[in-house]
C-alpha cells in the first residue's frame, strides 16, 4: 500500500483491519496498482480461486480468527511468531509454508527445513523448491577447486540477496535465508573499522595513510575502541556476499550461474 496515502487518510497500519470493499473505497486505482508491474495484486490473488477467495487486510494475525480457526501462515521471516500468536489466541490448526512438501514423497520433491518456502514457479502446475543438502555440495566443490587450483576457495550457494529497494520499497529477501549452504570460512561477521571515523580523527602525526593502517592493525588488540567500528553494519558474511552476488548475477536473463569474488577479505593494509 502507498504509505503516504495511508497517512493522508488516517489509516493506522498497526491497528486497523478491514475488508476489500473498504480498501477500494480508501485507495484510488493509482495507489492500488503496483508501481513497477502495474498489477492489482488483490484482484490477481482472487483470480486464482475460482470465486472462493476473500481478502481481508490486517497486520494483526489474530484478525483472521474471525473467519476461520484453520490457518496456513504464509509469511517468511516472522512465521514462528505468527504461529505462536495464533495458537495462543485459539486457532484450531496452524501450518506454515515450511510444513508443506517437507517430507520425502514418491509424487513430489521436498525440503525438510523449508518446505515450499523459497520455491519458484516454473510452470502453471510446478514449483522448484529451495535447494537441500547444500552443505555437502559446497564441501565437494571446495575440495575439487583445491585439487584443480591448489587454492583454498570458500564456496556458497545463494538465492535472494538481503536488501531493500529504496524506490519501490521492495524487500528482496523472499527466501528464508540468503545462503542455504556455505563452507566454514564464511561463518561469522566481518570485523571492520569505520574509515571515515578514523580519518576524521587523524592526530596529524605522520601520514594519514599510516594512521589509518595502524588503526586497522590495532582492531584486534586489547585497547581497541568500539566506537571506531560504529556504522559498519554487523551483518553475516553470507548475507553480504549473497547480496553482492545476487546483484551481480540477477535472476533474469544474465545467464551468470557462478560469481567469483576476489579480494573480499583484504583490507586497506593489504599491499
C-alpha positions in Angstrom: 0.0 0.0 0.0 1.0 3.6 -0.6 2.4 4.7 2.8 1.9 8.4 2.0 -1.8 7.8 1.1 -2.3 5.8 4.3 -1.0 8.7 6.3 -3.3 11.2 4.5 -6.5 9.2 5.1 -5.6 8.5 8.8 -5.1 4.7 8.3 -3.1 3.1 11.1 -1.4 0.0 9.7 -0.6 -1.3 13.2 -4.2 -1.4 14.5 -6.7 -1.0 11.6 -8.2 -4.1 10.0 -10.8 -4.0 7.2 -12.3 -5.8 4.2 -11.6 -5.4 0.5 -14.7 -3.2 -0.1 -13.3 -0.6 2.3 -9.8 -1.0 0.8 -11.1 0.0 -2.6 -13.0 3.0 -1.2 -10.0 4.3 0.7 -7.5 4.0 -2.1 -7.5 5.3 -5.7 -6.5 3.0 -8.5 -3.1 4.7 -8.8 -2.4 3.8 -5.2 -3.5 0.2 -5.7 -1.6 -0.7 -8.9 2.0 -1.8 -8.3 4.5 0.9 -9.2 6.6 -1.4 -11.4 4.3 -4.2 -12.6 1.1 -2.2 -12.9 -0.8 -5.2 -11.3 -3.7 -5.1 -8.9 -2.4 -7.9 -6.6 -5.6 -8.3 -4.6 -7.5 -8.8 -7.8 -4.8 -11.2 -9.0 -4.9 -13.3 -5.9 -8.7 -13.6 -6.0 -8.5 -14.8 -9.7 -6.6 -17.9 -8.5 -9.5 -19.3 -6.5 -12.5 -19.5 -8.9 -14.5 -17.2 -6.7 -13.6 -18.9 -3.5 -11.1 -16.4 -2.2 -12.0 -13.5 0.0 -9.5 -10.9 1.0 -9.1 -9.2 4.5 -6.5 -6.6 5.3 -4.7 -6.6 8.7 -1.3 -6.6 10.3 -2.8 -8.4 13.3 -2.6 -12.2 12.7 -5.4 -12.7 15.3 -7.9 -10.9 13.0 -8.1 -13.9 10.7 -9.7 -15.9 13.6 -12.9 -14.1 13.0 -13.3 -16.0 9.8 -11.5 -19.4 10.4 -9.7 -21.4 13.0 -7.7 -23.3 10.5 -4.8 -21.3 9.1 -1.9 -21.5 6.7 0.6 -18.9 7.7 2.4 -17.7 4.5 4.8 -15.2 6.0 8.5 -16.0 5.8 10.8 -14.3 8.4 8.0 -13.8 11.0 6.4 -17.2 10.6 7.3 -18.6 14.0 6.0 -15.6 15.9 2.8 -15.6 13.8 2.1 -19.3 14.5 2.7 -18.8 18.2 0.4 -15.8 18.3 -2.4 -17.7 16.5 -2.2 -20.8 18.7 -2.2 -18.7 21.9 -5.3 -16.9 20.5 -7.3 -20.0 20.0 -6.6 -21.3 16.4 -7.5 -24.9 15.9 -4.8 -25.8 13.4 -2.0 -23.7 12.1 0.5 -24.6 9.4 3.4 -22.8 7.8 4.6 -23.0 4.2 7.7 -24.8 5.6 5.3 -27.6 6.7 4.2 -28.3 3.0 6.4 -30.6 1.0 8.8 -31.1 3.9 8.9 -34.9 3.9 10.1 -37.4 1.3 7.4 -38.4 -1.2 7.1 -40.5 -4.3 5.0 -37.9 -6.1 6.8 -34.6 -5.3 10.1 -33.1 -4.1 10.7 -32.0 -0.6 12.8 -29.8 1.6 13.0 -30.9 5.3 13.9 -27.4 6.5 11.8 -25.1 4.4 9.1 -27.0 2.6 7.8 -24.7 -0.1 9.4 -21.6 1.4 11.8 -20.1 -1.1 10.2 -22.0 -4.0 9.9 -20.6 -7.5 7.2 -21.1 -10.1 8.5 -22.9 -13.1 5.1 -23.6 -14.8 1.4 -23.4 -14.2 1.5 -26.6 -12.2 5.0 -26.9 -11.0 7.3 -25.3 -8.3 11.0 -25.7 -7.9 11.8 -26.0 -4.2 14.6 -24.3 -2.2 17.7 -26.4 -2.5 18.6 -29.0 0.1 21.8 -31.0 1.0 23.8 -27.8 0.2 26.5 -28.2 2.8 27.6 -31.5 1.2 27.7 -29.9 -2.3 29.8 -26.8 -1.3 32.2 -29.0 0.5 32.7 -31.2 -2.6 33.1 -28.1 -4.8 35.7 -26.7 -2.4 37.7 -29.9 -2.4 37.5 -30.1 -6.2 38.7 -26.5 -6.5 41.6 -27.2 -4.1 42.6 -30.2 -6.3 42.4 -28.3 -9.5 43.9 -24.9 -8.5 45.8 -25.6 -5.2 43.9 -22.7 -3.6 41.6 -22.6 -0.6 38.4 -21.1 -2.0 35.2 -20.5 0.0 32.0 -21.7 -1.6 28.4 -20.7 -1.0 25.0 -21.3 -2.6 22.9 -18.2 -2.6 19.4 -17.1 -3.7 17.9 -13.7 -3.0 20.1 -11.1 -1.5 19.1 -9.2 1.6 18.4 -5.6 0.8 15.5 -3.2 0.3 14.9 -1.2 -2.9 14.6 2.4 -1.8 12.4 3.4 -4.7 9.9 0.5 -4.9 10.2 -0.2 -1.2 10.5 -3.9 -2.0 12.4 -6.3 0.3 14.5 -8.5 -2.0 14.7 -11.3 0.6 11.8 -13.6 -0.3 13.9 -16.7 0.6 14.0 -18.0 4.1 17.8 -17.4 4.2 20.3 -15.8 1.8 22.5 -18.9 1.7 21.3 -22.4 2.5 24.8 -23.8 2.3 28.4 -22.5 2.6 31.9 -23.6 3.6 33.1 -22.9 7.2 35.3 -20.0 6.2 32.2 -17.9 5.7 30.9 -18.3 9.2 30.5 -15.1 11.3 30.6 -11.4 10.6 33.3 -9.0 9.3 35.3 -7.1 11.9 36.0 -3.7 10.5 36.8 -0.2 11.5 35.0 2.8 10.1 37.5 4.5 7.8 35.5 7.8 7.8 35.7 7.8 11.6 39.4 7.0 11.7 40.4 9.6 9.0 38.3 12.4 10.6 40.1 11.8 13.9 43.6 11.8 12.5 46.0 13.1 15.1 48.1 15.0 12.4 51.1 12.9 13.4 52.8 11.2 10.5 50.9 10.4 7.3 47.1 9.8 7.4 47.8 6.7 5.3 49.9 5.1 8.0 47.5 6.3 10.7 44.6 4.5 9.1 46.6 1.3 8.5 47.7 1.4 12.2 44.1 1.6 13.3 43.2 -1.4 11.2 46.1 -3.4 12.7 45.1 -2.5 16.2 41.4 -3.5 15.9 42.2 -6.9 17.4 44.2 -5.5 20.3 43.1 -5.2 23.9 42.9 -1.4 23.7 40.6 -1.2 20.7 37.9 1.4 21.0 34.5 0.1 19.8 33.3 3.5 18.5 35.8 3.1 15.7 33.6 0.4 14.3 30.2 2.1 14.7 28.3 2.4 11.5 29.9 -0.7 9.9 26.6 -2.7 9.8 27.3 -6.0 11.5 25.8 -8.4 9.0 26.5 -12.0 8.4 29.2 -12.6 5.8 26.9 -14.9 3.8 24.2 -12.1 3.8 26.8 -9.6 2.5 28.3 -11.9 -0.1 25.0 -13.3 -1.1 23.6 -9.8 -1.7 26.7 -8.9 -3.7 26.4 -12.0 -5.8 22.7 -11.6 -6.4 23.1 -8.0 -7.6 25.8 -9.2 -10.0 24.1 -12.3 -11.4 20.4 -11.4 -11.1 17.7 -13.9 -11.6 16.7 -12.8 -15.1 18.5 -13.3 -18.5 22.1 -12.5 -17.5 23.0 -16.2 -17.6 25.6 -15.9 -14.8 25.3 -19.0 -12.6 28.6 -18.6 -10.9 30.1 -15.5 -9.3 33.8 -15.3 -8.4 34.6 -12.8 -5.7 38.2 -11.9 -5.2 39.9 -9.8 -2.5 36.8 -9.6 -0.3 38.7 -10.4 2.9 41.5 -8.0 2.1 41.7 -4.7 4.0 43.5 -1.3 3.5 46.7 -2.7 4.9 47.0 -5.3 2.1 49.7 -4.4 -0.3 
